[in-house]
Amino acid sequence: MSPGKFITFEGGEGAGKSTQAKYLADYLEQQGFKVILTREPGGSPGAELIRNLLVTGGADKWSAEAELLLMYAARADHWQKRIHPALDQGYWVVCDRFADSSVAYQGYGRGLDLDFLNLLYKKTVGDRNPDRTYVFDIAPHKGLGRAAHRFIDGNKNEDRFESFDLSFHERVHQGFLTIAQQNQGRCLMVDANQSIQQIQDLIRQDICSYL
């Protein structure tokens, strides 16, 4: 059995990646592939419990170090119980956020040591990287505005990261730009100012090289 492909969607708040992750998962299923659509933090029962701790409450609820370790506790459970087994069984795994978000948010945003983050990744995931990562690029102030509208109809409690100040989100944004620049073979920058249809078309065209 051929191993599955691991596709991740990354970017700041309100970039539209969650919508596009779902569209891609639906498209791949239409092409006859076995697909799992998942997310981080979360994606497994244990990780979803940790997600609730991370995305609710105020910005100062957790120290940067505690936040990172909670993220990786969730990731370890998610990877071991869902992502890795699915890939071994030939599934395409489409994940809304993965480890690049930890680098951007807890590394660049919160100022934690990037070497320590890399060590956590190696201990948790090993040498397996996503096959393709779509990094959604949008100005932080614009993305936060979109996110605010999203919470009108969604879960108003899951807004902890949106409550961080703009300078934090600007550092996160720069982190994602740096990640994309340093991993050009894996990452594709997506202009999130485009229409939903334009972005969907771009991703479908790109993913064809992996089919």
C-alpha positions as CSV (number, residue, x, y, z in Angstrom):
1,M,0.0,0.0,0.0
2,S,1.3,3.4,-0.9
3,P,1.7,5.8,2.0
4,G,-0.7,8.7,2.0
5,K,0.1,12.4,1.5
6,F,0.1,14.9,4.4
7,I,-1.1,18.4,3.4
8,T,-1.2,21.3,5.9
9,F,-2.7,24.7,5.8
10,E,-1.0,27.5,7.8
11,G,-1.5,31.2,8.3
12,G,-2.6,33.9,10.8
13,E,-6.0,34.5,12.1
14,G,-8.8,35.1,9.6
15,A,-6.8,34.1,6.6
16,G,-9.4,31.7,5.3
17,K,-7.3,28.5,5.5
18,S,-9.9,26.4,7.3
19,T,-12.4,27.0,4.5
20,Q,-9.9,26.0,1.9
21,A,-8.8,22.9,3.8
22,K,-12.3,21.7,3.7
23,Y,-12.7,22.4,0.0
24,L,-9.5,20.5,-0.8
25,A,-10.5,17.5,1.3
26,D,-13.9,17.4,-0.5
27,Y,-12.1,17.7,-3.9
28,L,-9.7,14.9,-3.1
29,E,-12.6,12.6,-2.0
30,Q,-14.3,13.4,-5.4
31,Q,-11.1,12.2,-7.1
32,G,-11.4,8.9,-5.3
33,F,-8.9,9.3,-2.6
34,K,-9.3,8.3,1.1
35,V,-9.2,11.5,3.0
36,I,-9.1,12.7,6.6
37,L,-9.7,16.3,7.4
38,T,-8.4,17.3,10.8
39,R,-7.1,20.3,12.7
40,E,-4.7,21.5,15.4
41,P,-4.8,22.0,18.2
42,G,-7.2,19.1,18.3
43,G,-8.0,16.3,15.9
44,S,-8.2,13.5,18.4
45,P,-10.3,13.1,21.5
46,G,-7.5,13.9,23.9
47,A,-6.1,16.7,21.8
48,E,-9.6,18.3,21.5
49,L,-9.7,18.5,25.3
50,I,-6.4,20.3,25.3
51,R,-7.6,22.5,22.5
52,N,-10.3,23.9,24.8
53,L,-7.7,24.8,27.4
54,L,-5.6,26.6,24.8
55,V,-8.1,28.6,22.7
56,T,-10.4,29.9,25.5
57,G,-9.8,32.5,28.2
58,G,-7.5,35.6,28.2
59,A,-4.1,36.1,26.5
60,D,-2.4,35.8,29.9
61,K,-4.0,32.5,30.8
62,W,-0.8,30.5,30.0
63,S,2.9,31.3,30.1
64,A,4.6,30.9,26.7
65,E,6.3,27.8,27.9
66,A,3.1,26.2,29.3
67,E,1.3,27.1,26.1
68,L,3.9,25.4,23.9
69,L,4.0,22.2,26.0
70,L,0.2,22.0,25.9
71,M,0.4,22.4,22.1
72,Y,2.9,19.6,21.8
73,A,0.9,17.4,24.2
74,A,-2.0,17.8,21.9
75,R,0.1,17.2,18.8
76,A,1.7,14.1,20.2
77,D,-1.7,12.5,20.8
78,H,-3.0,13.7,17.4
79,W,0.0,12.4,15.5
80,Q,0.2,9.0,17.3
81,K,-3.5,8.2,17.3
82,R,-4.8,9.8,14.1
83,I,-2.4,11.3,11.6
84,H,0.4,8.7,11.5
85,P,-1.9,5.7,11.4
86,A,-4.0,7.3,8.6
87,L,-0.9,8.0,6.5
88,D,0.3,4.4,6.9
89,Q,-3.1,3.2,5.7
90,G,-2.8,5.3,2.5
91,Y,-5.1,8.2,3.5
92,W,-4.5,11.8,2.5
93,V,-4.5,13.8,5.6
94,V,-5.5,17.5,5.2
95,C,-4.7,19.3,8.4
96,D,-5.8,22.9,9.4
97,R,-2.6,24.0,11.2
98,F,0.3,21.8,12.2
99,A,3.8,22.4,13.6
100,D,4.5,25.5,11.6
101,S,1.9,27.3,13.6
102,S,3.9,26.5,16.8
103,V,7.0,28.0,15.2
104,A,5.1,31.1,14.2
105,Y,3.0,31.6,17.3
106,Q,5.1,30.3,20.2
107,G,8.4,30.8,18.5
108,Y,8.2,34.1,16.6
109,G,5.1,35.4,18.4
110,R,6.0,34.5,22.0
111,G,9.7,34.6,21.6
112,L,10.6,31.0,22.5
113,D,13.7,29.3,21.4
114,L,13.4,27.8,17.9
115,D,15.9,25.1,18.5
116,F,13.7,23.9,21.4
117,L,10.7,23.8,19.2
118,N,12.7,21.8,16.6
119,L,13.6,19.3,19.4
120,L,10.0,18.9,20.4
121,Y,9.1,18.2,16.8
122,K,11.8,15.6,16.4
123,K,10.7,13.8,19.7
124,T,7.0,14.0,18.8
125,V,6.8,13.5,15.0
126,G,10.3,12.4,14.0
127,D,11.6,13.1,10.5
128,R,8.2,13.2,8.8
129,N,7.3,16.6,7.4
130,P,4.1,17.6,5.5
131,D,4.3,16.8,1.7
132,R,2.8,20.2,0.9
133,T,2.0,23.3,3.1
134,Y,-0.1,26.2,2.0
135,V,0.8,29.4,3.8
136,F,-1.9,31.9,3.7
137,D,-0.6,35.5,3.6
138,I,-2.8,38.4,4.9
139,A,-2.0,41.6,6.8
140,P,-2.6,40.9,10.5
141,H,-5.1,43.8,11.0
142,K,-7.2,42.6,8.1
143,G,-7.2,39.0,9.2
144,L,-8.2,39.9,12.7
145,G,-11.1,41.9,11.3
146,R,-12.2,38.9,9.4
147,A,-11.8,36.7,12.5
148,A,-14.0,39.1,14.5
149,H,-16.8,38.6,12.0
150,R,-16.3,34.8,12.1
151,F,-17.0,34.7,15.8
152,I,-20.4,36.4,15.4
153,D,-21.7,33.1,14.0
154,G,-19.2,30.7,15.5
155,N,-17.8,29.8,18.9
156,K,-17.3,33.1,20.6
157,N,-15.3,31.5,23.3
158,E,-12.5,30.3,21.0
159,D,-10.9,33.7,20.7
160,R,-7.9,33.6,23.0
161,F,-5.3,34.1,20.4
162,E,-7.3,36.9,18.7
163,S,-7.1,38.7,22.0
164,F,-3.3,39.1,21.8
165,D,-2.2,42.6,20.7
166,L,-1.4,43.5,17.1
167,S,2.3,43.5,17.6
168,F,2.1,39.8,18.5
169,H,0.2,39.0,15.3
170,E,2.7,41.0,13.3
171,R,5.5,38.8,14.7
172,V,3.4,35.7,13.9
173,H,2.9,37.0,10.4
174,Q,6.7,37.5,9.9
175,G,7.2,34.0,11.3
176,F,5.0,32.5,8.6
177,L,6.8,34.5,5.9
178,T,10.1,33.2,7.1
179,I,9.0,29.6,7.3
180,A,7.7,29.8,3.7
181,Q,11.0,31.4,2.5
182,Q,13.1,28.8,4.3
183,N,11.0,25.8,3.0
184,Q,10.2,26.7,-0.6
185,G,10.2,23.1,-1.7
186,R,7.4,22.3,0.7
187,C,5.6,25.6,1.2
188,L,3.5,27.6,-1.3
189,M,2.5,31.1,-0.4
190,V,-1.1,31.9,-1.0
191,D,-2.4,35.5,-1.3
192,A,-5.3,35.4,1.0
193,N,-6.7,38.6,-0.4
194,Q,-8.0,36.7,-3.4
195,S,-11.5,35.4,-3.7
196,I,-12.4,32.0,-2.3
197,Q,-12.8,30.7,-5.8
198,Q,-9.4,32.0,-7.0
199,I,-7.7,30.4,-4.0
200,Q,-9.5,27.2,-4.5
201,D,-8.5,27.1,-8.2
202,L,-4.9,27.8,-7.3
203,I,-4.7,25.0,-4.7
204,R,-6.4,22.5,-7.0
205,Q,-4.0,23.3,-9.8
206,D,-1.0,22.9,-7.5
207,I,-2.2,19.7,-5.8
208,C,-2.5,18.0,-9.2
209,S,1.3,17.4,-9.2
210,Y,0.8,15.2,-6.1
211,L,-2.0,13.1,-7.5
